[in-house]
Each structure stands twice: as structure tokens, then as C-alpha cells.
């Protein structure tokens, strides 16, 4: 078990906000840059692996102790007991009814498990983990003031002047598993050319004290930086869910196609597991995630929470619009134009044109199906004959 790194109290906002052209993000991403003056070019640089994204506002927890992996495994949706030093994964903490509470990026270094989480979720998660320790040999430590998260698409962090922290001898680099279906996972998206296959996202933990030097490297032209707007546009185009935006208090993993990488369907019991198994095997998720291609003629980009409507057709009557869901994430993609992720009712046909209400304007949107209407009910359960019906003998 390592001793906690001496905390460093950060200035208001990241040092990278001092770069020329930096525009600070707002909402849950306040404290880092939304962009540095050219969001579309920043997307291209990021996708090519030639830029970093400042995520130093995110939270960092570690769990040390010999019981850490079995303990986390018993509470969360992913199989964690076999993690090897340096291996990355993601896992979900669900409530007893199977609703999402926390989404966690996780890397284990052989001594400690490192949890990368949204800043707003860190206090609640830390407190909950502390309450669940009981007599187990685990210790939960908040390292947010000691380590900062930096993201990129580069295969080698050194190419972007990043030296990962390695307090226990293993570089702390989290590789997002979204590029393929994880062992024990399940993909509802029917498209064989899944856009997530091109999503090679990594997050590197560096000492927070190294942020000023990283800022200086960007200012000198040795490294390029992209903002949150670039990251969000590429994430949305890859159908990659972000719990802080795309989930709410009713979300179950199936609705976001998150069984793909964050749920192991063959592991033992954990909180919410009954709902996960029942919906997957016997039922259908009540809602489904879609990618929307938005009409940009009004130059209005919807925001999180904007209402999504669909036309309801009744014989011999004019179509009636009704609310079928809401926008969860949106962006201007450098090739696709205005796009958004939305969660809609499962029964909304994938061929129906939708309408997004934003700033008093109705924006036409076409669907790209991520989670199909047929998602779930994968178990082949033989139907029993009704009482009183004779079954022919053979």
C-alpha cells in the first residue's frame, strides 16, 4: 500500500486555461477548457492522436488492500477478480432495482485499484465505499488533489509529453474498453461496423504538480491541446455513453448499450444483478439510446434535457406529436454536423422522424438506431400449452 501523495491545492481552474484562446467549459465540466479557439480542428487533431484533453477536473480515488478486487467485484457489475497489473476495465454500481448510481473507469496496478470518476460524483462514491468496508482489508483514499487526468487518442503517452504516474511501479494509464465487446458482455447495437471500433481513448494520471509544465509545453508548440467540445463530439459519434450526461435516476445499463463493456453477464451476484439478468433474458429495457442527426438550418444546437417528440398517427386524423424522450448529449461534429444522443421510449419505431424542442424551435432529427426496439429477451424459453389444450402425441 502506498502512502498518499502530498496533496497539492490547485488554483481556481486548470493551468491550461491560461493558454491563448482557451474558453472555459461550464456546468459539470467547469474548470477546464471547452475549446482553444478552433473546435473542428481540435477534433481532427484529437482523432489523429496528436492532442491532449485536459480532464484535471475529474476525481481520482484509490482502493488499497488485499481484499480490494474481491470487494469491488462483489458490489459492481464487472468481473474484477482476475485483473492483472496495468489492466483497464469499467464497472457500474447499481441500486437494488438495477438503476445506475455510479460509472467507474478502473485500472489496477497490483497494489491499488484506481477509480477515475466525475468530480461531482466523487464525494458520494467515496462516502458510500467507506460505509461498505466493514471488516475487510481495504482503504479508500481520495487522490484528486495529487493526481490529474489527461486524455488522448495516442497509443503512447510519451508522444504527447505525458509521463504517467506510477506510485507502485505500474504506469497509470486507463484504456477505454469501448472499442470492442468485453468478455462476458453483450452488444445490442446491430450494426456490425460499430463506430466504437475506432474509439481508442486513453486517460493518463499525472502528478497535478506537472500541469504547469504541460501548459508550457503546449504554449511552446511541443504538444497540441483539444478542448471538451472536441472530445464530446467524437464520443457522441462513437455512441459512447457518459453516465453524468446520458443517464438519469431511472437508467438501467441495457438502455445505453452499456452491457457491451461494463457488465459481465456470467459473474456472481451483486447489487442490481437480478434486474440486469431479468431484463436481458426475459424482458426489454423501457427506453433506448439513439443517435440523432439534427437539421442545422436554424443554427440551434439542443442541450441536455431538451424534449424529443414523435408523431403519433391515428386513422383519419392529423398526426399528433407527443413527448417520447429527451436529449442527453449534443455536439457539432466536424464531418457529421449537429448530432446528439437521446434516450427515447423503446416502442418508438427507429424509422420515425423525431422533433427536438429547443429555444422555442422545433428541430427535425433522423434516428440512427443504437439500442433497437427488440433489445432484451435473449433467453429461449419454451412456451407451455394453455390449460385445457390437448398436446398431440408424437
N, C-alpha and C positions, 0 to 999 in steps of 0.2 A: 504494500500500500504506500503510495507516495504522500509526502507532505504537501498540503495545498500550497500553490504558488502564492507568493506575497501579493495580495490584492492591489491593483492599480486603479485608482478612481479616475474614470475617463472624463474628459471635458464634455461640455454640452455638445452633443453631436460628434460624429466621427471626424478625425483629422482630414479625411479625404474630401470633406465638404469645403475645405479651404482651397481646393483646386479651381482653376479658372473654368467658368461655365457651369459649375456644379449647382444644381437646383435640388433642394431638399424634398424628399418624399413626405407625404403626410399620412395620417391615420396610423395603422399598425406598423408602418414602415418608417415612421418619423425617426430622424437621427442619422439617416444615410441618404445617398443621392438617388433621386428618381432618374436623373439623366445628367449628362455633362455637355448638353448643347445639341446633340445630333442622335436622337433615339434610334432612327433607322440604321444609320451606320454602326451604331453601337451594337445592334442586333447582329449585323453581319460579322463584326469582329468577334463577338462572343461566340457565335455559332462555329466560327472557324478555329476556335480555341486560342485566340490571340488576345483575350482581355479578361480582366478580373471583375468581379462584382462584390462590392462592399456589403457584407451581411453582419457587420460588427454589432448591430443592434439585437441580434438573436441571443438566446440564452444557451448556456452550457452547464450541464450537470455531469458529475461522475458518480459512479457507484463502485466502491471498492469492497473487497472481502471475498472469501472463498465461496460463499453462497450466492453471489450476485447473479449469475446466469440462471441457475435453477429458480431463484426467487422471481426474477423478471419473467421467466418462462411461465411460471405458474399463474401470473396475473395478466399477461398480454397475449395478443393474437398470433404472434410469430413463434416458430420453433427456434429457441435461442441456446439450448444446452450444448450444441455442437459447434458454436462459434469458435474459430481459431484466431490467434492474434493477427490483427490487421484486417479482419473480415468485416464487411459492412452489411447492414440489413436495415429494415424499418419494421416497426411494430405499432400496434394500436392498443390503447387502453379504452375499454368499453364499459358502459354502465351495465347493471344486471339485465336490462332489457335489450342489450346489444347496440345501444346508441353510442356514437363516437364521443369520447371525452378528450383524449389526447392522442396526437400523432407524433411519433418519435423516430428520428433518424438515429441509428445506433452503430457504434464501432467499438470493438473490444480489443484491448492491447495485451491481453494475457494477465493483467493485474487489475485493471479497472475497465468498466464499461462506461463509454462516453455518450451522453444523450444530448443531441442538438435539437432545440425546441424553439418555438416562438417566444419572444420576450414576454408577451402578456400572459402566456400560459405557465411560465416558469414558477412563479410563487405557489400557485395552486398545485402543480405537479410535485414540487419539492415537498410541500406540506403533506400531501397525500402519501408519497413514498415513505416519508418519515413515520407516519402513523402505521404503515403496514409492515414495519421492520420486525416487530415483536422481539423474539429472542434470536433471530437469525444473525449470522456473521456478515453484516453489510453496513456500509457507511455511505451516506448520501452527502455530497459536497457541491455547493454552487461555485463554479469557476468562471462565471460570466465576467467578473472584473479582472480576471487574469488572462483569459484567452478570448480571441476574436475570431469570428468565422469569415472566411473569404471564399467565394465561389468562382468556378470557371468550368469550361468545357475542355481544358487542356489535360492530356493524359499524364503529363509530367509537371508537377507544381514548380519545379526549378526553372522551367522555361519561362515562367512569369515572375521570377524573382521571389518565389514563396518558399520559405523553409518551414515545413510543418513542425509543430511542437511534438516532442517525443519524450514525455516525462518518464516513461517506463521502457524506453528503447525501441518503441514501435511508432513510426510516423502516424499522426492522427489525421488521416485523410478518409473522408466518407465518400464512397462511390455509390451514387443513387442507383438502386436496382431496377428502375423503371424501364430500362431498355429491353428487358425480357421477362417472361413469366417466371417467378421464383419457384423453387422446389416446394411442392405442396400447395401452390397457388392455383388460381383459375381465372381465365380471361373470358369476360362476357362479350367484349367487342369482337364482332365477327370479321372485321377487315383483316386479311392476312398480312397486308402491308401496314402494320400498325405504326403510326408516326412516332411512338415511343422508342422504336428501334434506333432512331437517330439521336436520342436524348442521352448524351454522355456527360452527365452533370456530376461534378465533384465539389465537396466542401472541405476546406482545409482549416484546421485550427492553428493559429499562430499566436505567439505571445502578444497581448494587447500593447505592450511597450514597443512592438515593432511597427505599429500603424504609422507613426510619423515618417519612418524610413521608407515605408511603402508609398506614402503620399509623395515623398521627394522623388522616388523612382518614377512615378507616373508623371510628375511635373517635368522631369528631365527627359522624358520620352523613352525611357528604358522599358516601361510597362505601359500598356493601354488599359483604360478603365471603361466599363459599361455600367449603366445605372439599372435600377429596379424595373423601369419600364421595359427595357430590352429583355431582361430575364422573364418578366411576366408574359410578354408576347410569345416568346419561344416556349415557355411552359404550357400556355394555353393551347398553342398549336400542336403540342405533343400529347394533349389530353391528360396531362399530369395533374392530379388533384393536389390542392394545398388546403389542409384542414382549416386553417384560420380564415379562409375566404370561401371555400366551396362546401363547407359543412355547416350544419346548424344543430340545434339540440335534438332534432329528430333523425339525423343522418345515421344510416347503417352502412357498413362498408360496401355492400353489394351495389348501392345506388351510384357510387362513384367509380365502379370497376376496381375497387381497391383490394379485392381478393387476389388481384394479379400479383402483387408484391408484398403486401403487408399482413396477409392471413395465411396460415398453414392449416389446411383443412383436415389433416390427419393427425394432429397433435392432441394431447390430452386436454382436460377441462381447464377453462379459465373463465373469468367473469364475462358474461355475454355470449359464451360459446354456443349455448342452446339456440339462441336466435340466429346466429350465423349459420349453424347447421340446418335448422328448420327451414329458413328462407331459401337457402341454396338447394336443398334436396327436395323440398315439398311445396314451397310457395314461390312468390315473386316479390321483389322489392317494390314498395309502393310508389317510388319515384325513380327517375333515371337521369343520368348526366348526358347532355348533348353539347356539341359544338355548334355555335350559331355563326353563320356568315351574314353580316349586317349590311343593309343598304346604307351607304355613307353619303348619300346625296345631300342630307341636311347638316352634315358635319357635326353631328351629335353622337358622342360615344356614351352608351349606357354605363351605369355604375352599379356596384354591388347593391342588391336589394330591389332594383328596378323590376317592375311587374312584366311578366310574359303572358301574353294572351293567345288563344287559339280560337278558330271559328268552329262554332257548333252548328251543324246542319240539321234542320228539321224539315220534313217533307212539306212542300208548298209554302214555305216561309222563307223570309230573308235570313241569311246566316247571322247568328248571334255570337258575339265574342264573349269569351269567358276567361277568367284567370286560370292558367294551367301551371304556373311556376314562377321562378324569379331568376334574375341574373346573379351569378356568384363572382365571376371574374370577367374582365374585359381588357382589350388592348388594341393598338394599331400595329398589325404585323407588316413587316417590310415587303412581303410578297402578297399575302392574303388580304391585306387591308383591314378594316374593322372586324374583329372577331370577339366572341365571348363564350364562356362556359355558362350553362344554365342548368338548373335542376327542375324538371317538369314531371307531371304525373305520368306514370308508366303507360297508361292507356292512351296517351296522345299518339296518334299514328306518326311514324317517322317521316312520312311523305307530306305532312301538312305544313303549310307556310305559317310561321308564327309572327307575332307582332309584339315589339318591346315598347313599353311606355316610358319615356324618359324626357324630363324637362318639358312636359306638355306636348311632346311629339310622339307619334306612332311610327316606329321604325320597323320596316319589313325585314324578316330574318328567315333564311332557309336553314334546315337542320342537317347536321352531319351526325348520324347515329353513333354514339359511343356504347351506351348500355341499351340493348334492344328491348322491345316490349316483351320478348319471350324469356328474358333473363330469369334464371332460377329453375326450380322443378327438374333437376337433372337426374334424380333417382327414378328408376323404372319400377314403379310399384304396381304389381298386378291388381286389377280391379276385381273385387269379389262380386259374385252374382247377387242380384236383389232377392230378398226373401220371397219365396213363392214361385220363383222362376226355375224351371227344370233345366238342368245342365245335361246335354246329351252325353251318353256314354260312348266311349270310343271304340 
